[in-house]
Amino acid sequence: MTLKAVLFDAFGTVIHPEPDWEALRQECLAVVHGTWTGPAVPFARWLPAYEEARAAQHAEADRGLREFDFAERFAQSMLLCGAPRREALAWGPRAAEKYHRFQQGLIHAYDQPGPTLQRLRDAGYRIALVSNYAHTGVLHDALTRLGIRHHFDALVVSIDVGYLKPHPRMFEAAVEALGVRKDEAVMVGNDPECDVSGAKRAGLKTIWTPYPRASPAPTHPDADVVVERLSDIPDVLPKLG
């Protein structure tokens, strides 16, 4: 079957955070906490509550691969601190927006994706970004700032689908958005479980792009191809069908 579409993971594949999220995590949460206007809740008291709410969501996601509701997480963190319910629920969406917009400024292109994406478009491939992320607007705005948004025919983001990769619904949503069948698409990504094994189980071909890139490239039993850099992809696609 001839390949017609290429699906790209986002973080660790065509973009990445600099510095890494964790390096500025406490700073980010302090900025978010600073938007709280209800009864005083000191940051030192709120932070453990946030971590408790976060852990509960991660446990739930591990069971069903449902996307995180960040507004609910932030609201729950304030409820755990005894804040009034009405104010906590109203703050949740504002806090989530602040959290993700802080992250937006850290997003940079990775592995020079522009020329590779242009080559694929010139060759007639349909292209989608398929990302586990909880804010489509942040990805759209970051890709636009980096000058690569126009290369993607579709952005398929977990917050819109309701599930996280490797749930098959993410890959199904992507091929539906591009108007192709699963056997006509290849998934490119850095996460061995989400982007390689998950995509393979869903019926797609797979290209593994380890992050950070490695030379020589390692192997993976579920990867049809492993590449050392994005620029290798246009040359290996004809070998996949």
C-alpha positions in Angstrom: 0.0 0.0 0.0 1.4 3.4 -1.0 2.0 5.8 1.9 0.0 9.0 1.6 0.4 10.6 5.1 3.0 11.3 7.7 2.0 11.8 11.3 4.5 13.6 13.6 4.6 13.7 17.3 5.3 17.1 18.7 7.7 17.2 21.7 11.0 15.5 21.2 10.3 15.1 17.5 9.7 18.5 15.8 9.8 20.8 18.9 11.1 20.7 22.4 11.2 22.8 25.6 14.4 24.8 26.3 15.0 24.6 29.2 13.2 21.4 30.1 9.8 21.8 31.8 11.1 20.4 35.0 13.9 23.1 35.3 11.2 25.8 35.6 8.4 23.8 37.0 8.4 25.5 40.5 8.7 29.0 38.8 5.7 28.2 36.6 3.6 27.0 39.5 4.5 30.1 41.5 3.3 32.3 38.5 0.1 30.3 38.4 -0.5 30.5 42.1 0.0 34.3 41.9 -3.2 34.6 39.9 -5.3 33.3 42.8 -7.6 36.1 44.1 -9.6 34.2 46.7 -9.0 33.9 50.4 -5.3 33.8 51.1 -3.6 30.4 50.5 0.2 30.5 50.9 2.2 29.0 48.1 3.9 26.6 50.6 0.5 25.3 51.6 -0.9 25.1 48.1 2.0 23.3 46.4 1.5 20.0 48.2 -2.2 20.1 47.5 -1.4 20.7 43.8 0.9 17.7 43.8 -1.8 15.6 45.4 -4.3 16.6 42.7 -1.7 16.0 40.0 -0.9 12.5 41.3 -4.6 11.6 41.4 -5.0 12.6 37.7 -1.9 10.7 36.7 -3.2 7.6 38.4 -6.5 7.9 36.5 -4.7 8.5 33.2 -2.6 5.4 33.7 -5.9 3.4 34.0 -7.7 4.7 31.0 -5.4 7.0 29.0 -7.8 9.9 29.4 -6.4 13.4 28.9 -5.8 15.5 32.0 -8.3 18.2 32.8 -5.9 20.9 34.1 -8.7 23.3 35.1 -10.1 20.5 37.3 -6.6 19.9 38.7 -6.1 23.5 39.7 -9.6 23.8 41.1 -9.2 20.6 43.1 -5.8 21.9 44.5 -7.5 24.9 46.0 -10.4 22.9 47.3 -7.9 20.7 49.1 -6.7 23.8 50.8 -10.2 24.7 52.0 -10.9 27.4 49.5 -14.5 28.3 48.7 -15.9 26.0 46.0 -17.2 28.7 43.7 -14.0 30.6 43.7 -11.9 27.5 43.2 -14.0 26.3 40.2 -13.8 29.8 38.6 -10.0 29.9 39.1 -9.4 26.5 37.5 -9.6 27.5 33.9 -7.7 30.8 34.4 -4.9 28.9 36.2 -4.7 26.2 33.5 -4.4 28.9 30.8 -1.6 30.7 32.7 0.2 27.3 33.2 0.2 26.5 29.5 1.0 30.0 28.3 4.0 29.9 30.5 5.1 26.8 28.8 4.5 28.3 25.3 7.5 30.6 25.7 9.8 27.6 26.2 8.9 25.8 23.0 11.6 25.7 20.3 12.1 23.9 17.0 14.0 20.7 17.3 16.2 19.0 14.6 15.4 21.6 12.0 12.0 20.4 11.0 11.1 23.0 8.4 13.1 21.7 5.4 12.0 18.1 6.1 8.3 19.1 6.3 8.6 21.1 3.1 10.2 18.2 1.3 7.3 16.0 2.4 4.7 18.5 1.3 6.5 18.9 -2.1 6.3 15.1 -2.5 2.6 15.2 -2.0 2.3 13.7 1.5 -0.5 14.8 3.9 1.0 15.8 7.3 -0.5 15.9 10.8 0.8 16.8 14.2 -0.3 14.2 16.7 0.4 15.4 20.2 -0.2 14.5 23.9 -0.8 18.0 25.1 -3.6 19.8 26.9 -3.8 23.1 25.0 -4.3 23.2 21.2 -3.9 27.0 21.1 -0.4 26.8 22.6 0.8 24.4 20.0 -0.8 26.4 17.2 0.7 29.6 18.4 4.1 28.1 19.0 4.3 26.4 15.6 3.2 29.7 14.0 5.9 31.6 15.8 8.5 29.0 14.7 7.3 29.3 11.1 6.2 25.6 10.6 2.4 25.6 11.4 1.6 25.9 7.7 3.2 22.6 6.9 0.6 20.7 8.9 -2.7 19.8 7.3 -4.1 19.0 10.8 -3.3 19.3 14.5 -4.6 16.3 16.4 -4.2 17.1 20.1 -5.2 14.9 23.0 -7.2 17.7 24.7 -9.5 17.7 21.7 -9.7 13.9 21.3 -10.1 13.2 25.0 -7.5 10.4 25.0 -3.7 10.2 25.2 -1.4 8.3 23.0 -1.0 5.3 22.8 -4.8 5.1 22.9 -5.8 4.1 19.3 -8.4 6.9 19.1 -5.5 9.4 18.7 -4.3 7.7 15.6 -7.8 7.1 14.2 -8.5 10.8 14.7 -5.4 11.7 12.8 -6.0 9.6 9.7 -9.6 10.7 9.7 -8.5 14.3 9.7 -6.2 13.7 6.7 -8.7 11.5 4.8 -6.5 8.5 4.6 -6.5 4.9 5.9 -4.3 3.7 8.7 -2.3 1.5 6.3 -1.6 4.6 4.2 0.0 6.4 7.1 3.3 6.3 9.1 3.7 7.7 12.6 7.0 9.5 13.4 7.9 10.0 17.1 10.3 9.7 19.9 8.3 7.9 22.6 8.8 4.1 22.2 5.4 3.2 23.7 3.2 6.1 22.6 4.5 6.8 19.1 6.0 3.4 18.1 4.3 0.4 19.8 1.0 2.2 20.2 0.9 3.3 16.5 2.0 -0.2 15.4 -0.9 -1.8 17.4 -3.3 0.8 15.8 -2.3 -0.4 12.3 0.2 2.3 11.2 3.8 2.0 10.0 6.3 3.6 12.4 9.5 5.6 12.4 11.3 6.0 15.7 13.2 9.3 16.2 15.0 8.9 19.6 15.2 12.0 21.7 17.8 13.3 22.0 18.9 12.0 18.6 21.5 9.3 18.6 24.1 8.1 16.2 24.3 5.3 15.4 20.5 4.9 15.8 19.3 2.2 18.3 16.8 -0.5 17.3 13.2 -1.0 18.3 11.2 -4.1 17.6 8.0 -2.2 16.6 9.8 0.4 14.5 9.8 -0.1 10.8 12.6 2.4 10.6 14.8 4.2 13.1 16.3 7.5 11.9 19.2 9.6 13.3 17.7 12.9 12.1 14.4 14.2 10.7 16.1 15.0 7.4 16.4 11.2 6.8 12.7 10.7 6.7 11.9 11.7 3.1 14.5 9.2 1.8 13.2 6.2 3.8 9.5 6.7 3.1 9.6 5.0 -0.3 10.9 1.9 1.3 7.8 1.6 3.5 5.3 1.5 0.7 
